[in-house]
Amino acid sequence: MDGVREVLGWLCIVPGAMFCVIGGIGLLRFPEFYSRMHAAGITDTLGAALVLIGLMFQSADWTVAVKLLVILFFLYVTSPTAAHALIHAAYTSGHDPLLADDGPPVQEGDKP
Amino acid sequence: MNAYLAIGLLGILVTMTLALVRATLGPSVYDRILAVNTFGTATVLFISVLGFLTGRPDFLDLALLYALLNFIGTIAILKYFKHGSLAAGED
């Protein structure tokens, strides 16, 4: 039984951490705010869910699993709310998205 | 010592570092708020995994508190930058 739980922990926590890193890399490398928002969503949803579900397999006590479930539920309610508020504030304050018609984004390191 | 917990901890630490770099670079204030929000989510995961790694699942209460503070903080900063005051209402 412990072996099964360990394998399930591997299968959830390591991909969860991998998705967290992918979200972080996207947050750093994407060209403008709205696409960075998309990358941050990976960390907030898939990364957090996989790590917390993987920890649920490790919990020895059911109260610990319920606490993890509460944290997961809370993250899933608040992350979209915060993301909506952030993107609404950015859009209404005149922060325009970069469209394909505008040409490629200008990077500091690019030489013409 | 569970190896996968250590791997997860390392991945979350890398995510926190990348979010901090984005928060430092900017360029707009919304990029910084987004990066700090991601940093907060990674903090919640970090505290949870650290609690399991050190055999003290009581850390989950702290993680829940950080999740609450992260959300309230993001909304408060957004409101402050929109209205210039935390007490302002809709106009």
N, CA and C atoms of all chains as a GROMACS GRO file, in nm:
protein
  609
    1MET      N    1   0.084  -0.121   0.000
    1MET     CA    2   0.000   0.000   0.000
    1MET      C    3   0.087   0.125   0.000
    2ASP      N    4   0.194   0.122   0.081
    2ASP     CA    5   0.283   0.238   0.083
    2ASP      C    6   0.352   0.258  -0.050
    3GLY      N    7   0.385   0.145  -0.118
    3GLY     CA    8   0.449   0.156  -0.248
    3GLY      C    9   0.358   0.223  -0.350
    4VAL      N   10   0.228   0.187  -0.347
    4VAL     CA   11   0.133   0.248  -0.440
    4VAL      C   12   0.123   0.398  -0.415
    5ARG      N   13   0.119   0.433  -0.285
    5ARG     CA   14   0.110   0.577  -0.253
    5ARG      C   15   0.235   0.652  -0.296
    6GLU      N   16   0.349   0.584  -0.283
    6GLU     CA   17   0.474   0.651  -0.324
    6GLU      C   18   0.476   0.675  -0.475
    7VAL      N   19   0.432   0.572  -0.552
    7VAL     CA   20   0.429   0.588  -0.698
    7VAL      C   21   0.332   0.699  -0.737
    8LEU      N   22   0.215   0.703  -0.672
    8LEU     CA   23   0.119   0.809  -0.703
    8LEU      C   24   0.176   0.946  -0.667
    9GLY      N   25   0.255   0.950  -0.556
    9GLY     CA   26   0.320   1.076  -0.522
    9GLY      C   27   0.418   1.120  -0.628
   10TRP      N   28   0.501   1.027  -0.676
   10TRP     CA   29   0.592   1.058  -0.787
   10TRP      C   30   0.513   1.112  -0.906
   11LEU      N   31   0.404   1.040  -0.941
   11LEU     CA   32   0.330   1.073  -1.063
   11LEU      C   33   0.259   1.207  -1.054
   12CYS      N   34   0.235   1.256  -0.931
   12CYS     CA   35   0.165   1.385  -0.919
   12CYS      C   36   0.261   1.499  -0.887
   13ILE      N   37   0.353   1.478  -0.792
   13ILE     CA   38   0.431   1.592  -0.744
   13ILE      C   39   0.536   1.635  -0.846
   14VAL      N   40   0.605   1.536  -0.908
   14VAL     CA   41   0.712   1.574  -1.002
   14VAL      C   42   0.655   1.644  -1.127
   15PRO      N   43   0.548   1.592  -1.191
   15PRO     CA   44   0.489   1.672  -1.300
   15PRO      C   45   0.434   1.805  -1.252
   16GLY      N   46   0.379   1.810  -1.128
   16GLY     CA   47   0.330   1.937  -1.077
   16GLY      C   48   0.440   2.040  -1.067
   17ALA      N   49   0.555   1.999  -1.013
   17ALA     CA   50   0.669   2.091  -1.005
   17ALA      C   51   0.717   2.130  -1.144
   18MET      N   52   0.710   2.034  -1.238
   18MET     CA   53   0.751   2.064  -1.376
   18MET      C   54   0.660   2.171  -1.437
   19PHE      N   55   0.528   2.158  -1.414
   19PHE     CA   56   0.436   2.259  -1.468
   19PHE      C   57   0.459   2.394  -1.401
   20CYS      N   58   0.496   2.393  -1.272
   20CYS     CA   59   0.528   2.519  -1.204
   20CYS      C   60   0.646   2.587  -1.274
   21VAL      N   61   0.750   2.507  -1.305
   21VAL     CA   62   0.869   2.566  -1.368
   21VAL      C   63   0.833   2.616  -1.508
   22ILE      N   64   0.747   2.540  -1.580
   22ILE     CA   65   0.706   2.585  -1.714
   22ILE      C   66   0.634   2.719  -1.704
   23GLY      N   67   0.545   2.732  -1.605
   23GLY     CA   68   0.476   2.859  -1.586
   23GLY      C   69   0.573   2.972  -1.554
   24GLY      N   70   0.674   2.940  -1.471
   24GLY     CA   71   0.773   3.044  -1.437
   24GLY      C   72   0.855   3.087  -1.557
   25ILE      N   73   0.895   2.988  -1.641
   25ILE     CA   74   0.972   3.022  -1.761
   25ILE      C   75   0.888   3.107  -1.856
   26GLY      N   76   0.758   3.068  -1.871
   26GLY     CA   77   0.670   3.148  -1.957
   26GLY      C   78   0.653   3.289  -1.904
   27LEU      N   79   0.642   3.300  -1.771
   27LEU     CA   80   0.628   3.433  -1.709
   27LEU      C   81   0.748   3.520  -1.741
   28LEU      N   82   0.866   3.458  -1.749
   28LEU     CA   83   0.987   3.536  -1.773
   28LEU      C   84   1.007   3.565  -1.922
   29ARG      N   85   0.969   3.471  -2.011
   29ARG     CA   86   1.011   3.478  -2.150
   29ARG      C   87   0.907   3.535  -2.244
   30PHE      N   88   0.778   3.532  -2.209
   30PHE     CA   89   0.675   3.578  -2.302
   30PHE      C   90   0.686   3.729  -2.326
   31PRO      N   91   0.645   3.777  -2.446
   31PRO     CA   92   0.680   3.914  -2.484
   31PRO      C   93   0.601   4.023  -2.415
   32GLU      N   94   0.476   4.000  -2.375
   32GLU     CA   95   0.401   4.112  -2.318
   32GLU      C   96   0.303   4.061  -2.213
   33PHE      N   97   0.233   4.155  -2.149
   33PHE     CA   98   0.160   4.125  -2.026
   33PHE      C   99   0.055   4.016  -2.042
   34TYR      N  100  -0.027   4.023  -2.149
   34TYR     CA  101  -0.141   3.931  -2.159
   34TYR      C  102  -0.096   3.788  -2.184
   35SER      N  103   0.014   3.769  -2.256
   35SER     CA  104   0.064   3.633  -2.274
   35SER      C  105   0.134   3.582  -2.148
   36ARG      N  106   0.191   3.674  -2.070
   36ARG     CA  107   0.248   3.632  -1.940
   36ARG      C  108   0.138   3.585  -1.847
   37MET      N  109   0.021   3.649  -1.857
   37MET     CA  110  -0.096   3.608  -1.780
   37MET      C  111  -0.130   3.462  -1.807
   38HIS      N  112  -0.122   3.423  -1.934
   38HIS     CA  113  -0.150   3.286  -1.974
   38HIS      C  114  -0.050   3.189  -1.911
   39ALA      N  115   0.077   3.228  -1.907
   39ALA     CA  116   0.178   3.141  -1.848
   39ALA      C  117   0.157   3.129  -1.697
   40ALA      N  118   0.122   3.240  -1.632
   40ALA     CA  119   0.102   3.234  -1.488
   40ALA      C  120  -0.016   3.144  -1.452
   41GLY      N  121  -0.113   3.132  -1.544
   41GLY     CA  122  -0.227   3.044  -1.519
   41GLY      C  123  -0.188   2.898  -1.506
   42ILE      N  124  -0.080   2.858  -1.573
   42ILE     CA  125  -0.035   2.718  -1.562
   42ILE      C  126   0.008   2.689  -1.419
   43THR      N  127   0.088   2.780  -1.361
   43THR     CA  128   0.132   2.760  -1.223
   43THR      C  129   0.014   2.760  -1.128
   44ASP      N  130  -0.083   2.850  -1.153
   44ASP     CA  131  -0.193   2.865  -1.060
   44ASP      C  132  -0.289   2.748  -1.063
   45THR      N  133  -0.304   2.680  -1.178
   45THR     CA  134  -0.405   2.575  -1.185
   45THR      C  135  -0.341   2.437  -1.186
   46LEU      N  136  -0.274   2.400  -1.294
   46LEU     CA  137  -0.225   2.264  -1.308
   46LEU      C  138  -0.112   2.234  -1.211
   47GLY      N  139  -0.017   2.327  -1.195
   47GLY     CA  140   0.094   2.304  -1.103
   47GLY      C  141   0.046   2.289  -0.960
   48ALA      N  142  -0.036   2.384  -0.913
   48ALA     CA  143  -0.084   2.380  -0.776
   48ALA      C  144  -0.169   2.255  -0.751
   49ALA      N  145  -0.258   2.222  -0.846
   49ALA     CA  146  -0.347   2.108  -0.826
   49ALA      C  147  -0.268   1.978  -0.818
   50LEU      N  148  -0.171   1.958  -0.908
   50LEU     CA  149  -0.096   1.832  -0.908
   50LEU      C  150  -0.013   1.818  -0.781
   51VAL      N  151   0.052   1.927  -0.738
   51VAL     CA  152   0.135   1.918  -0.617
   51VAL      C  153   0.048   1.888  -0.495
   52LEU      N  154  -0.066   1.958  -0.483
   52LEU     CA  155  -0.150   1.937  -0.365
   52LEU      C  156  -0.216   1.800  -0.366
   53ILE      N  157  -0.258   1.750  -0.485
   53ILE     CA  158  -0.316   1.616  -0.492
   53ILE      C  159  -0.210   1.511  -0.460
   54GLY      N  160  -0.087   1.534  -0.508
   54GLY     CA  161   0.022   1.442  -0.474
   54GLY      C  162   0.049   1.439  -0.325
   55LEU      N  163   0.038   1.555  -0.258
   55LEU     CA  164   0.056   1.557  -0.113
   55LEU      C  165  -0.058   1.485  -0.042
   56MET      N  166  -0.179   1.489  -0.101
   56MET     CA  167  -0.293   1.418  -0.041
   56MET      C  168  -0.266   1.269  -0.032
   57PHE      N  169  -0.196   1.213  -0.133
   57PHE     CA  170  -0.164   1.069  -0.128
   57PHE      C  171  -0.066   1.040  -0.015
   58GLN      N  172   0.011   1.140   0.028
   58GLN     CA  173   0.112   1.120   0.130
   58GLN      C  174   0.058   1.139   0.271
   59SER      N  175  -0.060   1.199   0.285
   59SER     CA  176  -0.106   1.237   0.419
   59SER      C  177  -0.147   1.113   0.498
   60ALA      N  178  -0.096   1.105   0.621
   60ALA     CA  179  -0.125   0.990   0.705
   60ALA      C  180  -0.262   1.002   0.771
   61ASP      N  181  -0.309   1.125   0.786
   61ASP     CA  182  -0.431   1.151   0.861
   61ASP      C  183  -0.535   1.212   0.768
   62TRP      N  184  -0.663   1.184   0.790
   62TRP     CA  185  -0.762   1.239   0.698
   62TRP      C  186  -0.780   1.389   0.718
   63THR      N  187  -0.751   1.441   0.838
   63THR     CA  188  -0.764   1.586   0.857
   63THR      C  189  -0.663   1.662   0.770
   64VAL      N  190  -0.544   1.602   0.752
   64VAL     CA  191  -0.443   1.666   0.668
   64VAL      C  192  -0.492   1.671   0.523
   65ALA      N  193  -0.553   1.561   0.478
   65ALA     CA  194  -0.605   1.558   0.340
   65ALA      C  195  -0.714   1.661   0.321
   66VAL      N  196  -0.801   1.676   0.425
   66VAL     CA  197  -0.909   1.775   0.414
   66VAL      C  198  -0.851   1.916   0.409
   67LYS      N  199  -0.744   1.941   0.489
   67LYS     CA  200  -0.680   2.073   0.485
   67LYS      C  201  -0.624   2.101   0.346
   68LEU      N  202  -0.559   2.000   0.287
   68LEU     CA  203  -0.506   2.017   0.151
   68LEU      C  204  -0.618   2.047   0.052
   69LEU      N  205  -0.732   1.978   0.070
   69LEU     CA  206  -0.847   2.000  -0.018
   69LEU      C  207  -0.899   2.143  -0.003
   70VAL      N  208  -0.900   2.193   0.123
   70VAL     CA  209  -0.945   2.331   0.147
   70VAL      C  210  -0.852   2.431   0.078
   71ILE      N  211  -0.720   2.407   0.089
   71ILE     CA  212  -0.624   2.496   0.024
   71ILE      C  213  -0.645   2.494  -0.127
   72LEU      N  214  -0.664   2.373  -0.183
   72LEU     CA  215  -0.685   2.361  -0.328
   72LEU      C  216  -0.812   2.434  -0.372
   73PHE      N  217  -0.921   2.414  -0.295
   73PHE     CA  218  -1.046   2.483  -0.327
   73PHE      C  219  -1.029   2.633  -0.321
   74PHE      N  220  -0.958   2.680  -0.217
   74PHE     CA  221  -0.940   2.824  -0.202
   74PHE      C  222  -0.857   2.882  -0.316
   75LEU      N  223  -0.750   2.811  -0.354
   75LEU     CA  224  -0.668   2.858  -0.467
   75LEU      C  225  -0.751   2.863  -0.595
   76TYR      N  226  -0.838   2.762  -0.612
   76TYR     CA  227  -0.917   2.756  -0.736
   76TYR      C  228  -1.026   2.862  -0.738
   77VAL      N  229  -1.068   2.913  -0.623
   77VAL     CA  230  -1.166   3.023  -0.623
   77VAL      C  231  -1.094   3.157  -0.640
   78THR      N  232  -0.983   3.176  -0.569
   78THR     CA  233  -0.923   3.309  -0.566
   78THR      C  234  -0.834   3.340  -0.687
   79SER      N  235  -0.768   3.239  -0.745
   79SER     CA  236  -0.677   3.267  -0.857
   79SER      C  237  -0.749   3.327  -0.977
   80PRO      N  238  -0.862   3.269  -1.024
   80PRO     CA  239  -0.932   3.332  -1.136
   80PRO      C  240  -0.987   3.470  -1.101
   81THR      N  241  -1.029   3.487  -0.973
   81THR     CA  242  -1.080   3.619  -0.934
   81THR      C  243  -0.970   3.724  -0.941
   82ALA      N  244  -0.854   3.690  -0.887
   82ALA     CA  245  -0.742   3.785  -0.892
   82ALA      C  246  -0.697   3.809  -1.036
   83ALA      N  247  -0.696   3.701  -1.118
   83ALA     CA  248  -0.655   3.718  -1.257
   83ALA      C  249  -0.752   3.807  -1.333
   84HIS      N  250  -0.883   3.788  -1.308
   84HIS     CA  251  -0.982   3.872  -1.374
   84HIS      C  252  -0.968   4.017  -1.333
   85ALA      N  253  -0.952   4.041  -1.202
   85ALA     CA  254  -0.936   4.178  -1.154
   85ALA      C  255  -0.812   4.243  -1.216
   86LEU      N  256  -0.704   4.166  -1.223
   86LEU     CA  257  -0.577   4.220  -1.276
   86LEU      C  258  -0.590   4.254  -1.423
   87ILE      N  259  -0.649   4.162  -1.502
   87ILE     CA  260  -0.656   4.184  -1.646
   87ILE      C  261  -0.757   4.295  -1.676
   88HIS      N  262  -0.864   4.305  -1.596
   88HIS     CA  263  -0.962   4.412  -1.614
   88HIS      C  264  -0.899   4.547  -1.584
   89ALA      N  265  -0.821   4.553  -1.476
   89ALA     CA  266  -0.754   4.679  -1.441
   89ALA      C  267  -0.656   4.719  -1.549
   90ALA      N  268  -0.582   4.621  -1.602
   90ALA     CA  269  -0.483   4.653  -1.706
   90ALA      C  270  -0.553   4.701  -1.833
   91TYR      N  271  -0.662   4.634  -1.872
   91TYR     CA  272  -0.727   4.667  -1.999
   91TYR      C  273  -0.797   4.802  -1.991
   92THR      N  274  -0.865   4.830  -1.880
   92THR     CA  275  -0.937   4.957  -1.870
   92THR      C  276  -0.842   5.074  -1.851
   93SER      N  277  -0.718   5.048  -1.808
   93SER     CA  278  -0.624   5.159  -1.792
   93SER      C  279  -0.546   5.185  -1.921
   94GLY      N  280  -0.586   5.121  -2.031
   94GLY     CA  281  -0.525   5.152  -2.159
   94GLY      C  282  -0.400   5.073  -2.190
   95HIS      N  283  -0.382   4.958  -2.126
   95HIS     CA  284  -0.267   4.871  -2.152
   95HIS      C  285  -0.307   4.779  -2.268
   96ASP      N  286  -0.268   4.815  -2.393
   96ASP     CA  287  -0.320   4.742  -2.509
   96ASP      C  288  -0.245   4.612  -2.530
   97PRO      N  289  -0.318   4.505  -2.569
   97PRO     CA  290  -0.249   4.381  -2.603
   97PRO      C  291  -0.170   4.394  -2.732
   98LEU      N  292  -0.063   4.316  -2.743
   98LEU     CA  293   0.020   4.316  -2.864
   98LEU      C  294  -0.044   4.221  -2.964
   99LEU      N  295  -0.088   4.271  -3.079
   99LEU     CA  296  -0.156   4.188  -3.179
   99LEU      C  297  -0.060   4.148  -3.289
  100ALA      N  298  -0.101   4.048  -3.370
  100ALA     CA  299  -0.016   3.999  -3.478
  100ALA      C  300   0.008   4.107  -3.583
  101ASP      N  301  -0.091   4.198  -3.600
  101ASP     CA  302  -0.077   4.305  -3.699
  101ASP      C  303   0.033   4.404  -3.662
  102ASP      N  304   0.066   4.408  -3.532
  102ASP     CA  305   0.164   4.508  -3.487
  102ASP      C  306   0.308   4.468  -3.520
  103GLY      N  307   0.327   4.350  -3.576
  103GLY     CA  308   0.462   4.305  -3.606
  103GLY      C  309   0.521   4.233  -3.486
  104PRO      N  310   0.641   4.177  -3.504
  104PRO     CA  311   0.703   4.103  -3.394
  104PRO      C  312   0.742   4.196  -3.280
  105PRO      N  313   0.740   4.143  -3.155
  105PRO     CA  314   0.780   4.227  -3.042
  105PRO      C  315   0.928   4.264  -3.050
  106VAL      N  316   0.959   4.381  -3.002
  106VAL     CA  317   1.097   4.430  -3.006
  106VAL      C  318   1.167   4.386  -2.878
  107GLN      N  319   1.270   4.307  -2.892
  107GLN     CA  320   1.349   4.265  -2.777
  107GLN      C  321   1.471   4.356  -2.765
  108GLU      N  322   1.517   4.370  -2.641
  108GLU     CA  323   1.632   4.458  -2.620
  108GLU      C  324   1.757   4.404  -2.690
  109GLY      N  325   1.772   4.269  -2.691
  109GLY     CA  326   1.893   4.211  -2.743
  109GLY      C  327   1.898   4.200  -2.895
  110ASP      N  328   1.782   4.223  -2.963
  110ASP     CA  329   1.777   4.202  -3.108
  110ASP      C  330   1.858   4.307  -3.182
  111LYS      N  331   1.940   4.260  -3.278
  111LYS     CA  332   2.012   4.353  -3.366
  111LYS      C  333   1.945   4.352  -3.503
  112PRO      N  334   1.920   4.468  -3.563
  112PRO     CA  335   1.856   4.472  -3.695
  112PRO      C  336   1.950   4.423  -3.805
  113MET      N  337   1.326   1.030   0.415
  113MET     CA  338   1.353   1.132   0.313
  113MET      C  339   1.291   1.089   0.180
  114ASN      N  340   1.194   1.163   0.135
  114ASN     CA  341   1.130   1.130   0.007
  114ASN      C  342   1.194   1.212  -0.103
  115ALA      N  343   1.248   1.143  -0.204
  115ALA     CA  344   1.322   1.214  -0.308
  115ALA      C  345   1.230   1.303  -0.389
  116TYR      N  346   1.107   1.254  -0.416
  116TYR     CA  347   1.020   1.334  -0.504
  116TYR      C  348   0.974   1.461  -0.435
  117LEU      N  349   0.962   1.457  -0.300
  117LEU     CA  350   0.928   1.582  -0.231
  117LEU      C  351   1.039   1.684  -0.248
  118ALA      N  352   1.165   1.637  -0.242
  118ALA     CA  353   1.278   1.729  -0.261
  118ALA      C  354   1.279   1.783  -0.404
  119ILE      N  355   1.247   1.696  -0.502
  119ILE     CA  356   1.243   1.743  -0.641
  119ILE      C  357   1.133   1.849  -0.658
  120GLY      N  358   1.016   1.820  -0.597
  120GLY     CA  359   0.907   1.918  -0.606
  120GLY      C  360   0.946   2.050  -0.542
  121LEU      N  361   1.013   2.041  -0.427
  121LEU     CA  362   1.057   2.163  -0.358
  121LEU      C  363   1.152   2.244  -0.445
  122LEU      N  364   1.244   2.172  -0.513
  122LEU     CA  365   1.342   2.239  -0.599
  122LEU      C  366   1.271   2.309  -0.715
  123GLY      N  367   1.174   2.239  -0.779
  123GLY     CA  368   1.100   2.300  -0.890
  123GLY      C  369   1.026   2.424  -0.847
  124ILE      N  370   0.964   2.417  -0.728
  124ILE     CA  371   0.889   2.533  -0.680
  124ILE      C  372   0.984   2.649  -0.651
  125LEU      N  373   1.104   2.616  -0.598
  125LEU     CA  374   1.202   2.722  -0.571
  125LEU      C  375   1.246   2.790  -0.701
  126VAL      N  376   1.267   2.710  -0.808
  126VAL     CA  377   1.304   2.768  -0.938
  126VAL      C  378   1.193   2.861  -0.987
  127THR      N  379   1.067   2.817  -0.971
  127THR     CA  380   0.954   2.902  -1.011
  127THR      C  381   0.954   3.034  -0.936
  128MET      N  382   0.980   3.027  -0.804
  128MET     CA  383   0.982   3.150  -0.724
  128MET      C  384   1.092   3.243  -0.772
  129THR      N  385   1.209   3.186  -0.806
  129THR     CA  386   1.319   3.270  -0.855
  129THR      C  387   1.281   3.340  -0.986
  130LEU      N  388   1.221   3.262  -1.079
  130LEU     CA  389   1.182   3.321  -1.208
  130LEU      C  390   1.078   3.432  -1.189
  131ALA      N  391   0.981   3.407  -1.097
  131ALA     CA  392   0.880   3.510  -1.072
  131ALA      C  393   0.943   3.635  -1.012
  132LEU      N  394   1.044   3.616  -0.925
  132LEU     CA  395   1.111   3.733  -0.866
  132LEU      C  396   1.185   3.812  -0.973
  133VAL      N  397   1.248   3.741  -1.069
  133VAL     CA  398   1.319   3.812  -1.177
  133VAL      C  399   1.219   3.894  -1.259
  134ARG      N  400   1.103   3.834  -1.290
  134ARG     CA  401   1.002   3.909  -1.366
  134ARG      C  402   0.950   4.028  -1.285
  135ALA      N  403   0.933   4.010  -1.154
  135ALA     CA  404   0.886   4.122  -1.071
  135ALA      C  405   0.989   4.233  -1.067
  136THR      N  406   1.117   4.198  -1.076
  136THR     CA  407   1.221   4.302  -1.075
  136THR      C  408   1.230   4.373  -1.209
  137LEU      N  409   1.216   4.296  -1.319
  137LEU     CA  410   1.232   4.355  -1.451
  137LEU      C  411   1.114   4.442  -1.492
  138GLY      N  412   0.996   4.409  -1.442
  138GLY     CA  413   0.876   4.484  -1.484
  138GLY      C  414   0.825   4.437  -1.617
  139PRO      N  415   0.807   4.521  -1.722
  139PRO     CA  416   0.828   4.665  -1.719
  139PRO      C  417   0.708   4.743  -1.664
  140SER      N  418   0.584   4.692  -1.682
  140SER     CA  419   0.470   4.769  -1.631
  140SER      C  420   0.437   4.722  -1.490
  141VAL      N  421   0.353   4.800  -1.422
  141VAL     CA  422   0.318   4.765  -1.284
  141VAL      C  423   0.235   4.638  -1.281
  142TYR      N  424   0.159   4.611  -1.390
  142TYR     CA  425   0.075   4.491  -1.392
  142TYR      C  426   0.160   4.365  -1.403
  143ASP      N  427   0.273   4.373  -1.475
  143ASP     CA  428   0.364   4.259  -1.479
  143ASP      C  429   0.416   4.228  -1.340
  144ARG      N  430   0.447   4.333  -1.265
  144ARG     CA  431   0.499   4.311  -1.130
  144ARG      C  432   0.394   4.248  -1.040
  145ILE      N  433   0.268   4.299  -1.049
  145ILE     CA  434   0.162   4.242  -0.965
  145ILE      C  435   0.139   4.096  -1.002
  146LEU      N  436   0.140   4.066  -1.132
  146LEU     CA  437   0.122   3.927  -1.176
  146LEU      C  438   0.233   3.838  -1.123
  147ALA      N  439   0.357   3.887  -1.128
  147ALA     CA  440   0.470   3.806  -1.080
  147ALA      C  441   0.461   3.785  -0.929
  148VAL      N  442   0.419   3.887  -0.855
  148VAL     CA  443   0.406   3.871  -0.710
  148VAL      C  444   0.294   3.774  -0.677
  149ASN      N  445   0.186   3.776  -0.757
  149ASN     CA  446   0.076   3.682  -0.737
  149ASN      C  447   0.124   3.538  -0.758
  150THR      N  448   0.201   3.517  -0.866
  150THR     CA  449   0.255   3.383  -0.891
  150THR      C  450   0.351   3.341  -0.780
  151PHE      N  451   0.431   3.438  -0.733
  151PHE     CA  452   0.522   3.410  -0.621
  151PHE      C  453   0.444   3.364  -0.498
  152GLY      N  454   0.329   3.429  -0.473
  152GLY     CA  455   0.248   3.390  -0.358
  152GLY      C  456   0.193   3.250  -0.372
  153THR      N  457   0.144   3.215  -0.491
  153THR     CA  458   0.095   3.077  -0.513
  153THR      C  459   0.207   2.976  -0.491
  154ALA      N  460   0.327   3.009  -0.542
  154ALA     CA  461   0.441   2.918  -0.524
  154ALA      C  462   0.478   2.909  -0.376
  155THR      N  463   0.460   3.019  -0.300
  155THR     CA  464   0.489   3.014  -0.157
  155THR      C  465   0.397   2.916  -0.086
  156VAL      N  466   0.268   2.918  -0.123
  156VAL     CA  467   0.172   2.825  -0.062
  156VAL      C  468   0.216   2.681  -0.087
  157LEU      N  469   0.252   2.650  -0.213
  157LEU     CA  470   0.296   2.514  -0.246
  157LEU      C  471   0.425   2.480  -0.171
  158PHE      N  472   0.517   2.578  -0.163
  158PHE     CA  473   0.646   2.556  -0.098
  158PHE      C  474   0.626   2.519   0.049
  159ILE      N  475   0.541   2.594   0.119
  159ILE     CA  476   0.520   2.566   0.261
  159ILE      C  477   0.455   2.430   0.280
  160SER      N  478   0.359   2.395   0.192
  160SER     CA  479   0.294   2.265   0.203
  160SER      C  480   0.394   2.152   0.186
  161VAL      N  481   0.475   2.159   0.078
  161VAL     CA  482   0.571   2.051   0.052
  161VAL      C  483   0.677   2.046   0.161
  162LEU      N  484   0.721   2.162   0.210
  162LEU     CA  485   0.822   2.165   0.317
  162LEU      C  486   0.768   2.100   0.444
  163GLY      N  487   0.640   2.123   0.474
  163GLY     CA  488   0.580   2.060   0.590
  163GLY      C  489   0.582   1.908   0.580
  164PHE      N  490   0.552   1.856   0.460
  164PHE     CA  491   0.555   1.711   0.443
  164PHE      C  492   0.699   1.658   0.447
  165LEU      N  493   0.793   1.736   0.392
  165LEU     CA  494   0.932   1.690   0.385
  165LEU      C  495   0.993   1.680   0.523
  166THR      N  496   0.958   1.774   0.612
  166THR     CA  497   1.014   1.771   0.746
  166THR      C  498   0.924   1.696   0.844
  167GLY      N  499   0.816   1.632   0.792
  167GLY     CA  500   0.730   1.553   0.880
  167GLY      C  501   0.643   1.635   0.972
  168ARG      N  502   0.615   1.759   0.935
  168ARG     CA  503   0.527   1.843   1.018
  168ARG      C  504   0.414   1.898   0.932
  169PRO      N  505   0.306   1.822   0.911
  169PRO     CA  506   0.195   1.870   0.826
  169PRO      C  507   0.118   1.987   0.886
  170ASP      N  508   0.151   2.027   1.010
  170ASP     CA  509   0.085   2.145   1.069
  170ASP      C  510   0.113   2.272   0.989
  171PHE      N  511   0.220   2.266   0.905
  171PHE     CA  512   0.254   2.382   0.822
  171PHE      C  513   0.140   2.418   0.728
  172LEU      N  514   0.045   2.324   0.707
  172LEU     CA  515  -0.064   2.351   0.612
  172LEU      C  516  -0.150   2.469   0.657
  173ASP      N  517  -0.160   2.489   0.790
  173ASP     CA  518  -0.236   2.605   0.839
  173ASP      C  519  -0.170   2.735   0.792
  174LEU      N  520  -0.036   2.736   0.797
  174LEU     CA  521   0.037   2.855   0.748
  174LEU      C  522   0.013   2.873   0.599
  175ALA      N  523   0.011   2.761   0.524
  175ALA     CA  524  -0.010   2.771   0.380
  175ALA      C  525  -0.146   2.831   0.349
  176LEU      N  526  -0.248   2.789   0.426
  176LEU     CA  527  -0.383   2.844   0.406
  176LEU      C  528  -0.384   2.994   0.434
  177LEU      N  529  -0.314   3.034   0.539
  177LEU     CA  530  -0.306   3.177   0.573
  177LEU      C  531  -0.238   3.256   0.461
  178TYR      N  532  -0.131   3.198   0.404
  178TYR     CA  533  -0.061   3.266   0.295
  178TYR      C  534  -0.151   3.278   0.172
  179ALA      N  535  -0.232   3.176   0.146
  179ALA     CA  536  -0.324   3.183   0.032
  179ALA      C  537  -0.423   3.298   0.050
  180LEU      N  538  -0.477   3.311   0.173
  180LEU     CA  539  -0.569   3.422   0.202
  180LEU      C  540  -0.501   3.556   0.182
  181LEU      N  541  -0.380   3.571   0.242
  181LEU     CA  542  -0.310   3.699   0.237
  181LEU      C  543  -0.273   3.737   0.094
  182ASN      N  544  -0.236   3.636   0.014
  182ASN     CA  545  -0.197   3.661  -0.124
  182ASN      C  546  -0.312   3.722  -0.203
  183PHE      N  547  -0.431   3.663  -0.188
  183PHE     CA  548  -0.547   3.712  -0.260
  183PHE      C  549  -0.584   3.853  -0.216
  184ILE      N  550  -0.594   3.872  -0.084
  184ILE     CA  551  -0.631   4.004  -0.032
  184ILE      C  552  -0.527   4.109  -0.074
  185GLY      N  553  -0.399   4.071  -0.068
  185GLY     CA  554  -0.293   4.165  -0.105
  185GLY      C  555  -0.301   4.206  -0.250
  186THR      N  556  -0.326   4.108  -0.340
  186THR     CA  557  -0.336   4.142  -0.482
  186THR      C  558  -0.450   4.240  -0.508
  187ILE      N  559  -0.566   4.211  -0.450
  187ILE     CA  560  -0.681   4.299  -0.471
  187ILE      C  561  -0.654   4.437  -0.413
  188ALA      N  562  -0.590   4.442  -0.295
  188ALA     CA  563  -0.563   4.571  -0.231
  188ALA      C  564  -0.465   4.653  -0.315
  189ILE      N  565  -0.360   4.589  -0.370
  189ILE     CA  566  -0.263   4.663  -0.451
  189ILE      C  567  -0.329   4.715  -0.579
  190LEU      N  568  -0.414   4.629  -0.641
  190LEU     CA  569  -0.484   4.673  -0.762
  190LEU      C  570  -0.572   4.793  -0.734
  191LYS      N  571  -0.646   4.789  -0.623
  191LYS     CA  572  -0.734   4.900  -0.589
  191LYS      C  573  -0.654   5.026  -0.561
  192TYR      N  574  -0.540   5.009  -0.494
  192TYR     CA  575  -0.458   5.125  -0.463
  192TYR      C  576  -0.407   5.191  -0.590
  193PHE      N  577  -0.364   5.108  -0.688
  193PHE     CA  578  -0.310   5.168  -0.811
  193PHE      C  579  -0.420   5.225  -0.898
  194LYS      N  580  -0.545   5.176  -0.885
  194LYS     CA  581  -0.652   5.229  -0.967
  194LYS      C  582  -0.704   5.362  -0.911
  195HIS      N  583  -0.725   5.367  -0.778
  195HIS     CA  584  -0.789   5.484  -0.719
  195HIS      C  585  -0.691   5.576  -0.648
  196GLY      N  586  -0.569   5.529  -0.619
  196GLY     CA  587  -0.476   5.610  -0.543
  196GLY      C  588  -0.506   5.612  -0.395
  197SER      N  589  -0.605   5.532  -0.352
  197SER     CA  590  -0.640   5.526  -0.211
  197SER      C  591  -0.713   5.396  -0.186
  198LEU      N  592  -0.693   5.337  -0.068
  198LEU     CA  593  -0.762   5.211  -0.038
  198LEU      C  594  -0.906   5.234   0.004
  199ALA      N  595  -0.941   5.361   0.040
  199ALA     CA  596  -1.075   5.389   0.090
  199ALA      C  597  -1.169   5.434  -0.020
  200ALA      N  598  -1.118   5.455  -0.143
  200ALA     CA  599  -1.203   5.509  -0.249
  200ALA      C  600  -1.307   5.407  -0.293
  201GLY      N  601  -1.424   5.457  -0.334
  201GLY     CA  602  -1.529   5.368  -0.384
  201GLY      C  603  -1.542   5.382  -0.534
  202GLU      N  604  -1.643   5.316  -0.591
  202GLU     CA  605  -1.669   5.328  -0.734
  202GLU      C  606  -1.725   5.467  -0.763
  203ASP      N  607  -1.675   5.528  -0.872
  203ASP     CA  608  -1.730   5.659  -0.907
  203ASP      C  609  -1.785   5.658  -1.049
   0.00000   0.00000   0.00000
